[in-house]
């Protein structure tokens, strides 16, 4: 007997949506209006339990993908997920009431985070589409169109009659997003959609917050994005030179053919270490450039983590906050 496909296995595990989409749309409206009954609350609880099971089944399928064969990113690939909280769901339904409860993409949301290059991030997206047998899955590329500085690639999977949104993030994209999320919890979640932060106790504080949010958004687009593009380009060239990539790009094919005869001089790269300047070996030079790019990315990632830790310390004095619990690839 043939084994079940991933979507079939998930359907067998999770079952069907406990209410019709029409019923859920009306339920969402009553929750937003504040007219929900005890029966509505029970229906909501059953629906969220369904989404929790769907999210868990999706995480389980993603965790068992051999990521080390998919991308050569150093370090572990982390898969994490959670169902949307009632507060964030109501905020979304208030912003976009025409969508309806069952059509919200990320009631069940999952993240795949790794130290990917941009090219590897695209490969991961393709693998997810194949594993879940969704060649026409909706792709939302926030690298091309950042939202309030947020950058990632989202894969919207149709599963069990609803949607599961899988966010694929590089390590730097994830650190930035976690920092911005913590900031939104303290200064108002509207900043995630381009709104101004809560003003605080004075006009001076309000202006300081606006400037900080703006600078953080600009850092994503003007610092992190170019850094990731540089690192990805170096890695792609390095793979082309070593014959470790298959590409239809004529330029990469030409590089692969001529690489054995190519050298780099200290005039072309003034900061080239003496030992590399002496040989000019292209592969060694690209390895060196990649190490430099990786080091800069690591330093920036540490800075984002430090900012996030400072915000977390503030949260301890303001009450508990709910954040995702990660599931690490075995």
C-alpha positions in Angstrom: 0.0 0.0 0.0 1.4 3.4 -1.0 2.2 5.8 1.8 0.1 8.9 2.1 1.3 12.2 0.8 2.0 15.0 3.3 -1.3 16.8 2.7 -3.2 13.5 3.0 -1.5 12.6 6.2 -2.3 16.0 7.6 -6.0 15.7 6.6 -6.1 12.3 8.3 -4.5 13.7 11.5 -6.4 17.0 11.8 -9.8 16.2 10.3 -12.2 18.9 9.0 -12.9 22.5 10.0 -15.5 22.2 12.8 -17.7 25.0 11.3 -18.5 26.2 7.8 -16.6 29.3 6.5 -19.9 31.2 6.4 -20.5 30.4 10.1 -17.0 31.4 11.0 -17.3 34.7 9.2 -20.4 35.5 11.3 -18.6 34.3 14.4 -15.7 36.6 13.6 -18.1 39.6 13.2 -19.7 38.9 16.6 -16.3 38.6 18.3 -15.3 41.9 16.8 -18.6 43.6 17.8 -18.5 42.2 21.3 -21.8 40.4 20.9 -20.4 36.8 21.1 -22.4 34.4 23.3 -21.1 31.5 25.4 -21.9 29.2 22.5 -19.8 31.4 20.2 -16.9 31.2 22.7 -17.2 27.4 22.6 -17.2 27.5 18.8 -14.2 29.7 18.8 -12.3 27.4 21.1 -13.1 24.4 18.9 -11.9 26.3 15.8 -8.7 27.4 17.5 -8.1 23.8 18.6 -8.4 22.7 15.0 -5.9 25.4 13.9 -3.5 24.3 16.7 -3.6 20.7 15.4 -3.1 21.9 11.8 -0.2 24.1 12.8 1.4 21.2 14.8 1.0 18.8 11.9 2.6 21.3 9.5 5.5 21.8 11.9 6.0 18.1 12.2 6.1 17.7 8.4 8.6 20.6 8.0 10.8 19.4 10.9 11.4 16.0 9.1 12.7 17.6 5.9 16.5 16.9 5.6 17.3 20.6 5.6 21.1 19.9 5.5 20.6 18.5 2.0 18.5 21.5 0.9 20.7 24.4 1.9 24.3 24.7 3.0 23.5 27.2 5.7 25.8 26.9 8.7 24.0 26.0 11.9 20.6 24.6 12.6 17.3 25.2 10.8 14.6 26.1 13.2 10.9 25.4 12.6 8.4 27.1 14.9 4.7 27.8 15.0 1.7 28.9 16.9 -1.9 29.7 16.4 -2.9 33.4 16.3 -4.0 34.8 19.7 -7.6 36.2 20.0 -6.3 39.8 20.4 -4.3 39.7 17.2 -7.0 37.9 15.3 -9.6 40.5 16.3 -7.2 43.3 15.2 -6.9 41.7 11.8 -10.6 41.2 11.4 -11.2 44.8 12.4 -8.6 46.0 9.8 -9.9 43.7 7.0 -13.5 42.7 7.9 -14.2 41.6 4.3 -11.7 38.7 4.6 -13.6 36.6 7.1 -12.3 34.4 9.9 -11.6 31.2 7.8 -9.8 33.2 5.1 -7.2 34.8 7.4 -3.9 33.4 6.1 -2.0 33.1 9.4 -4.5 31.9 12.0 -2.1 28.9 11.9 1.4 30.3 11.2 4.7 28.5 10.9 8.3 29.8 10.6 11.3 28.3 9.0 14.5 30.1 10.0 18.1 29.5 9.0 21.3 31.2 8.1 20.3 31.1 4.5 21.6 33.1 1.6 18.8 34.8 -0.5 19.3 32.1 -3.1 19.0 29.3 -0.5 15.9 31.0 0.9 14.3 30.7 -2.6 15.3 27.0 -2.7 13.7 26.4 0.7 10.5 28.0 -0.6 10.5 25.6 -3.6 11.1 22.6 -1.4 8.1 23.5 0.8 5.9 23.8 -2.3 7.0 20.4 -3.5 6.7 18.6 -0.1 3.1 19.9 0.4 2.3 19.3 -3.3 1.3 22.9 -3.8 3.0 24.1 -7.0 0.6 27.0 -7.3 0.9 28.1 -3.6 0.6 31.8 -3.1 4.1 33.4 -2.6 4.3 36.7 -0.8 7.9 38.0 -1.2 8.4 40.8 1.3 12.0 41.1 0.2 10.8 42.6 -3.0 8.1 44.6 -1.3 9.0 45.1 2.4 6.1 46.1 4.8 7.2 48.6 7.4 10.7 47.2 7.0 9.6 43.6 7.4 11.3 41.2 5.0 10.7 37.5 4.5 9.1 35.1 2.0 5.7 33.7 2.9 4.3 30.5 1.4 0.5 30.2 1.8 -0.5 26.5 1.8 -4.1 25.4 1.3 -4.6 22.6 3.8 -7.8 21.1 5.2 -10.0 23.7 3.6 -8.1 26.7 5.1 -4.7 28.3 4.8 -1.4 27.8 6.7 1.2 30.5 6.2 4.8 29.4 6.3 7.2 32.3 6.8 10.7 31.5 5.5 13.3 33.9 7.0 17.0 34.3 6.9 18.7 34.6 10.3 19.0 38.4 10.0 15.4 38.8 8.7 14.3 36.9 11.8 16.3 38.8 14.3 15.0 42.1 12.9 11.4 40.9 12.9 11.6 39.6 16.5 13.0 43.0 17.6 10.3 44.9 15.7 7.6 42.6 17.1 8.8 43.2 20.7 8.8 47.0 19.9 5.3 46.7 18.6 4.1 45.0 21.8 5.4 48.0 23.8 4.8 51.0 21.4 1.7 49.8 19.6 1.1 47.0 17.1 0.1 49.6 14.4 3.8 50.2 13.7 3.8 46.8 11.9 1.6 48.3 9.3 3.3 51.6 8.9 1.5 53.5 11.7 3.1 55.9 14.2 4.1 54.5 17.6 2.1 55.3 20.7 3.2 58.8 21.7 4.1 58.1 25.3 4.1 60.8 28.0 5.4 63.8 26.0 5.8 65.2 22.5 9.6 64.8 22.8 9.2 61.1 23.6 6.7 60.7 20.7 9.3 62.2 18.3 12.1 60.0 19.6 10.0 56.9 19.1 9.1 57.9 15.6 12.7 58.4 14.7 13.8 55.1 16.3 11.1 53.1 14.4 12.0 54.9 11.1 15.7 54.1 11.7 15.0 50.5 12.4 12.9 50.2 9.2 15.6 51.8 7.2 18.2 49.5 8.7 16.2 46.5 7.3 16.0 47.9 3.8 19.2 49.9 3.5 21.7 47.8 5.6 20.4 44.2 6.0 19.0 43.8 2.5 22.2 44.9 0.7 24.3 42.9 3.1 22.3 39.8 2.3 22.4 40.5 -1.5 26.2 40.8 -1.3 26.6 37.6 0.7 24.3 35.7 -1.7 26.1 36.9 -4.8 29.5 36.0 -3.4 28.2 32.5 -2.4 26.7 32.0 -5.9 30.0 33.0 -7.6 31.9 30.8 -5.2 29.7 27.8 -6.1 30.0 28.6 -9.8 33.8 28.7 -9.6 34.0 25.4 -7.7 31.4 23.7 -10.0 29.0 23.3 -7.1 26.0 25.0 -8.8 23.8 24.2 -11.8 22.6 27.4 -13.5 21.2 28.6 -16.8 22.8 32.0 -16.2 25.3 32.5 -19.1 27.5 34.7 -16.9 27.8 32.0 -14.2 28.5 29.4 -16.9 31.3 31.6 -18.3 32.8 32.1 -14.9 32.7 28.3 -14.3 34.6 27.7 -17.6 37.2 30.4 -17.1 37.7 30.2 -13.3 40.7 28.0 -13.3 42.7 30.7 -15.2 41.4 33.7 -13.2 43.3 35.5 -10.6 42.7 38.6 -8.4 45.4 41.2 -7.7 45.9 43.5 -4.7 45.2 46.4 -7.1 41.7 45.0 -7.7 41.1 44.3 -3.9 43.5 46.6 -1.9 42.6 45.0 1.4 43.4 41.5 0.2 45.6 39.7 2.8 49.3 39.2 1.6 49.0 35.4 1.4 46.0 35.7 -1.0 47.5 38.7 -2.9 50.6 36.5 -3.6 48.6 33.7 -5.3 45.5 35.5 -6.4 43.6 32.2 -6.4 39.9 33.1 -7.2 38.4 30.4 -5.1 40.5 31.4 -2.0 39.6 35.1 -2.6 35.9 34.3 -2.7 36.2 32.2 0.4 37.8 35.1 2.1 35.1 37.5 0.9 32.4 35.1 2.1 34.0 34.9 5.5 34.1 38.7 5.7 30.4 38.9 4.8 29.5 36.2 7.3 31.4 38.0 10.0 29.6 41.3 9.4 26.2 39.4 9.3 27.1 37.8 12.7 28.0 41.1 14.2 24.7 42.7 13.0 22.7 39.7 14.2 24.3 40.0 17.7 23.4 43.7 17.8 19.8 43.0 17.0 19.7 40.3 19.6 21.1 42.7 22.2 18.4 45.3 21.4 15.7 42.5 21.7 17.1 41.4 25.0 16.8 44.9 26.4 13.2 45.1 25.3 12.6 41.7 26.9 13.9 43.1 30.2 11.4 45.9 30.0 8.6 43.4 29.3 9.2 41.7 32.6 8.1 44.8 34.4 5.0 45.2 32.2 3.5 41.7 32.5 4.0 38.5 30.5 3.9 38.4 26.7 3.2 35.4 24.5 5.9 34.4 22.0 6.5 31.4 19.8 8.0 28.3 21.1 10.6 26.9 18.7 10.9 23.4 17.6 14.4 22.6 16.5 15.1 20.2 13.7 16.3 16.8 15.0 
